[in-house]
Amino acid sequence: MTIDFYWRLPTHGCHSSIRYGAYDRGDWSPLAAGNIAPGIDASGADDGFRYIDHLAEIARAAEGAGFTGGLIPSFPNTDDPWVISPLLARATRTFRFMIAFQPGFLNPVHAARLSASLQRATGGRTIFNIITGGGGPAQTWWGDSFSHDDRYGRTTEFLDVFKGVWTQKDFSYRGRFYEVEHGGLAPLLAHEDIPEIWFSGSSDAALQSAAKHADYYLSWLEPFDQLADKFARVKERTAALGGEQKCAVRVDLVARPTEEEAWRDIRIGFEHVGEERRRHGRGGPTDSVGAARQQALRPSEAKRYEDLIVAPNLWGGFNLLRGGPALGIVGSYEQCAARLDDLIARGANAFILAGTPHLEEAWRVGEEVLPLLGRNRDLLLAAAE
Ligand SMILES: Cc1cc2nc3c(=O)[nH]c(=O)nc-3n(C[C@H](O)[C@H](O)[C@H](O)COP(=O)(O)O)c2cc1C
């Protein structure tokens, strides 16, 4: 059984430490001494190093540390993954680029041609994280006021058309959102592999769309039994349609030589979070079922970091320390590897891992945690027999 490991590329800047909140890598915060990409030189001027150069370093580190590729997230405040990916492809050899995008914002035929060109240029290193949006102001920011379930209806049709023009010579389609007459990519482009489709979303509408189109169903980390149930439901739905669904988990790790060191970093990080943010966390109003499931993991009044420990090595306060999901794994290298093995035993076929700072942690997790995987899995399987 091959388990693929991806790393996350932070397209909205990065912190130099999980202990402090400052985005001191990138230019999303005002530049100060010690900032990286861009930084300031001895005379106080911008040193000419761009954030894309830093992302390239992370991609190269992750590639060297054994990761298959990287997730490139897409939010209103990030750089654009379609632009970042081909730039990074030139800086790496085998690293695959998981472009996150909301299908509704692109014409599916144009997206197919764009992707086929990318496949040609990168030797087939393009994959997708299909996201459908969390509603609220982040959605209207894009000029999109469709309801939650209509957005998923549109995603499904987008993928029907995207795959249709790629695989059929004379493709016509008449849907609610898209119509195509006598479509089909040029043979040279259609010859490329369709990018693997990873699919995120926790609602019923998401699961239904994923069952039809996803190669991998992708979830944030949730308590393990809850996640195992979710994976089982997705796998069942896809099986009912005659397919086989692989599942993947996107999770942050704080992996240190000892468990005490890992929790010390979390404690210091938590102590730097202001009262207001501890109460409300990060993130605005949303109709996202996935975001609601993450919020539900976190008590509203956490006075100590220990109040947010939801299970051994699982901490529910990551969204206080940086944007993104609440739950992540904290522990020694061996414990982190053991938790990943637990997830594999519960149906995970692949992972997107992340750590702060993304550059140094790519090396650390690649060197210290990934080689320990499998040992625990063998023990788990033996115990189950
Ligand atoms: C692993 C993962 C990664 C995601 N990445 C993004 C992203 O980069 N940009 C975004 O706008 N939404 C992202 N999302 C949000 C989902 O795609 C989806 O829009 C949201 O969960 C609402 O759908 P739901 O109600 O089905 O959960 C991500 C979700 C997951 C689980």
The ligand as an SDF file (V2000), in Angstrom:
LIG
                    3D

 31 33  0  0  0  0  0  0  0  0999 V2000
   -8.4090   20.1390    3.2400 C   0  0  0  0  0  0  0  0  0  0  0  0
   -9.2520   21.3040    2.8370 C   0  0  0  0  0  0  0  0  0  0  0  0
   -8.6660   22.3560    2.1530 C   0  0  0  0  0  0  0  0  0  0  0  0
   -9.4220   23.4680    1.7900 C   0  0  0  0  0  0  0  0  0  0  0  0
   -8.8370   24.4870    1.1190 N   0  0  0  0  0  0  0  0  0  0  0  0
   -9.5580   25.5760    0.7800 C   0  0  0  0  0  0  0  0  0  0  0  0
   -8.9590   26.6670    0.0710 C   0  0  0  0  0  0  0  0  0  0  0  0
   -7.7590   26.6620   -0.2640 O   0  0  0  0  0  0  0  0  0  0  0  0
   -9.7470   27.7260   -0.2290 N   0  0  0  0  0  0  0  0  0  0  0  0
  -11.0740   27.7760    0.1070 C   0  0  0  0  0  0  0  0  0  0  0  0
  -11.7100   28.7960   -0.1940 O   0  0  0  0  0  0  0  0  0  0  0  0
  -11.6650   26.7490    0.7660 N   0  0  0  0  0  0  0  0  0  0  0  0
  -10.9330   25.6680    1.0970 C   0  0  0  0  0  0  0  0  0  0  0  0
  -11.5340   24.6330    1.7510 N   0  0  0  0  0  0  0  0  0  0  0  0
  -12.9920   24.7150    2.0470 C   0  0  0  0  0  0  0  0  0  0  0  0
  -13.8290   23.6970    1.2900 C   0  0  0  0  0  0  0  0  0  0  0  0
  -13.4270   23.4360    0.0000 O   0  0  0  0  0  0  0  0  0  0  0  0
  -15.3070   24.0240    1.1920 C   0  0  0  0  0  0  0  0  0  0  0  0
  -15.4660   25.1540    0.3840 O   0  0  0  0  0  0  0  0  0  0  0  0
  -15.9100   24.3060    2.5150 C   0  0  0  0  0  0  0  0  0  0  0  0
  -15.5450   23.2930    3.4190 O   0  0  0  0  0  0  0  0  0  0  0  0
  -17.4320   24.4100    2.4020 C   0  0  0  0  0  0  0  0  0  0  0  0
  -17.9700   23.2360    2.0230 O   0  0  0  0  0  0  0  0  0  0  0  0
  -18.7770   22.2760    3.0210 P   0  0  0  0  0  0  0  0  0  0  0  0
  -19.9700   23.0500    3.5150 O   0  0  0  0  0  0  0  0  0  0  0  0
  -19.1500   21.1220    2.1200 O   0  0  0  0  0  0  0  0  0  0  0  0
  -17.8290   21.8710    4.1170 O   0  0  0  0  0  0  0  0  0  0  0  0
  -10.7980   23.5100    2.1200 C   0  0  0  0  0  0  0  0  0  0  0  0
  -11.3690   22.4350    2.8080 C   0  0  0  0  0  0  0  0  0  0  0  0
  -10.6220   21.3410    3.1620 C   0  0  0  0  0  0  0  0  0  0  0  0
  -11.2630   20.2120    3.8820 C   0  0  0  0  0  0  0  0  0  0  0  0
  1  2  1  0
  2  3  1  0
  2 30  2  0
  3  4  2  0
  4  5  1  0
  4 28  1  0
  5  6  2  0
  6  7  1  0
  6 13  1  0
  7  8  2  0
  7  9  1  0
  9 10  1  0
 10 11  2  0
 10 12  1  0
 12 13  2  0
 13 14  1  0
 14 15  1  0
 14 28  1  0
 15 16  1  0
 16 17  1  0
 16 18  1  0
 18 19  1  0
 18 20  1  0
 20 21  1  0
 20 22  1  0
 22 23  1  0
 23 24  1  0
 24 25  2  0
 24 26  1  0
 24 27  1  0
 28 29  2  0
 29 30  1  0
 30 31  1  0
M  END
$$$$
